[in-house]
Amino acid sequence: MIPDLGCDPKINILTIGASILQRLNTGPIEVEDFLVRLPKDLDVSMDHIILSADWLFTLNLIKISENMVVSHAAK
């Protein structure tokens, strides 16, 4: 379920997904950094990062290749 009205944008998977894609525009991120540092940088829980990453993976916007999270998003 994608929350709509009354949801804090900071924890909305669409907002977090957009932040993830912005970070991946600069290059791939190691899986460990993705799961440990990214939640701290975005000030959200690891659960929100995983849920957002799952959504992006389902949409074929990201993938994991050789221990790196890589963007498939159009430039």
VODREN-711651 format. One line per field, with one value per residue (C-alpha): residue in one letter; x, y, z. Coordinates in Angstrom, 1 decimal, decimal comma. Example, Ala and Ser with C-alpha at 12.3 -4.5 7.8 and 13.67 -1.06 7.14 Angstrom:
2
type = (A; S) .
px = (12,3; 13,7) .
py = (-4,5; -1,1) .
pz = (7,8; 7,1) .
//
This chain:
75
type = (M; I; P; D; L; G; C; D; P; K; I; N; I; L; T; I; G; A; S; I; L; Q; R; L; N; T; G; P; I; E; V; E; D; F; L; V; R; L; P; K; D; L; D; V; S; M; D; H; I; I; L; S; A; D; W; L; F; T; L; N; L; I; K; I; S; E; N; M; V; V; S; H; A; A; K) .
px = (0,0; 1,3; 0,2; -1,4; -3,1; -1,8; 1,5; 4,7; 6,6; 9,9; 8,7; 6,8; 8,3; 7,9; 10,0; 12,6; 12,7; 13,3; 16,2; 17,7; 17,6; 19,2; 22,0; 22,5; 22,8; 26,3; 27,2; 26,6; 26,5; 27,9; 25,1; 26,5; 26,6; 23,1; 21,7; 23,8; 24,7; 21,8; 19,2; 21,3; 21,8; 18,1; 17,1; 14,7; 14,7; 16,3; 12,8; 11,8; 14,9; 14,3; 10,6; 11,5; 14,3; 11,9; 9,5; 12,3; 13,5; 9,9; 9,7; 13,1; 14,7; 17,5; 19,4; 22,2; 25,3; 28,6; 27,7; 26,7; 23,2; 23,0; 20,4; 18,4; 16,5; 16,4; 18,8) .
py = (0,0; 3,5; 6,0; 9,1; 11,8; 12,6; 10,7; 12,3; 12,8; 11,9; 8,3; 8,0; 5,3; 7,5; 10,3; 7,8; 6,1; 9,4; 10,1; 6,7; 7,3; 10,7; 9,2; 6,4; 9,1; 9,8; 6,1; 2,7; 2,3; -0,8; -2,9; -2,3; 1,5; 1,3; -0,6; 1,1; 4,6; 5,6; 5,3; 7,6; 10,1; 10,2; 9,9; 7,0; 3,4; 0,6; -0,9; 2,2; 1,9; -1,8; -1,2; 1,6; -0,4; -3,3; -1,0; 0,4; -3,2; -4,2; -1,3; -2,4; 0,9; -0,6; -3,9; -5,5; -6,4; -7,5; -6,3; -2,9; -1,2; 0,1; 2,4; 1,5; 4,8; 6,9; 9,8) .
pz = (0,0; -0,9; 1,7; 0,4; 2,5; 5,9; 5,4; 6,5; 3,3; 5,1; 5,5; 2,2; 0,0; -3,1; -1,4; -0,1; -3,5; -5,2; -2,8; -3,5; -7,2; -6,8; -4,8; -7,4; -10,2; -8,9; -9,2; -7,6; -3,8; -2,0; -0,4; 3,1; 2,7; 1,2; 4,3; 7,0; 5,9; 3,7; 6,5; 8,7; 5,8; 5,1; 8,8; 8,2; 9,4; 7,5; 7,1; 5,1; 2,9; 2,3; 1,4; -0,9; -2,5; -3,0; -4,8; -7,0; -7,8; -8,7; -11,1; -12,5; -11,6; -9,5; -9,3; -7,3; -9,2; -7,7; -4,2; -5,6; -5,9; -9,4; -11,0; -14,1; -14,1; -17,2; -17,2) .
//
